[in-house]
């Protein structure tokens, strides 16, 4: 069975019309979730908690899309083997 992991994170943006973080070291990692539904619940809670700050944004990253099990290994992974 394939896991479809999702990362929820956010932080303050330099400009609310772009996705450039003011301080990458200060990013808030909410957590990694086993499915989109639970990631969405966590994302929504953080987004609502910070609604008064127009520069705060939270995102859901689909970690399962970064690497599919059937894909060939990358050159970096092959170096570590």
C-alpha positions in Angstrom: 0.0 0.0 0.0 1.4 3.4 -1.0 1.5 6.2 1.6 0.5 9.6 0.4 2.3 11.9 2.9 1.6 15.6 3.1 3.7 18.3 4.9 1.9 21.3 6.3 4.1 24.4 6.9 4.0 28.1 6.8 5.6 31.4 7.6 5.6 35.1 7.1 6.0 36.3 3.5 8.0 39.3 2.3 5.0 40.3 0.1 1.6 38.7 0.3 1.3 38.6 -3.5 4.4 36.2 -3.8 5.6 33.1 -2.0 9.0 34.3 -0.8 9.4 33.8 3.0 10.8 36.6 5.1 12.9 34.2 7.3 13.2 30.6 6.2 14.8 29.7 9.5 11.5 30.8 11.2 9.2 28.5 9.2 6.6 26.8 11.2 6.4 23.1 10.4 3.0 21.9 11.5 3.6 18.3 10.7 3.5 15.4 8.3 0.1 13.8 7.7 -0.9 10.4 6.2 -3.6 11.8 3.9 -4.8 15.0 2.4 -7.9 15.2 4.5 -6.0 15.4 7.8 -3.4 17.7 6.3 -6.2 20.0 5.2 -7.7 20.1 8.7 -4.2 21.1 10.1 -3.7 23.7 7.4 -7.1 25.2 7.9 -6.5 25.5 11.7 -3.2 27.3 11.2 -4.5 29.6 8.5 -7.5 30.6 10.7 -5.2 31.1 13.7 -3.1 33.6 11.7 -5.9 35.2 9.7 -5.1 38.7 11.2 -1.6 38.7 9.7 -1.9 39.2 5.9 1.7 38.2 5.4 1.3 34.7 7.0 0.7 31.8 4.7 0.4 28.1 5.2 0.9 25.5 2.6 0.3 21.7 2.0 3.2 20.0 0.2 2.4 16.7 -1.4 5.5 14.7 -0.3 4.4 11.6 -2.2 4.7 13.5 -5.5 8.4 14.2 -4.8 9.3 10.6 -5.3 7.3 7.7 -6.7 8.5 4.3 -5.7 8.7 3.0 -9.3 10.9 5.8 -10.5 14.6 5.3 -11.1 17.0 6.6 -8.5 18.4 10.1 -8.9 22.1 10.6 -9.5 22.5 11.9 -5.9 20.9 8.7 -4.5 23.2 6.5 -6.6 26.3 8.3 -5.2 25.2 7.3 -1.7 24.7 3.7 -2.5 
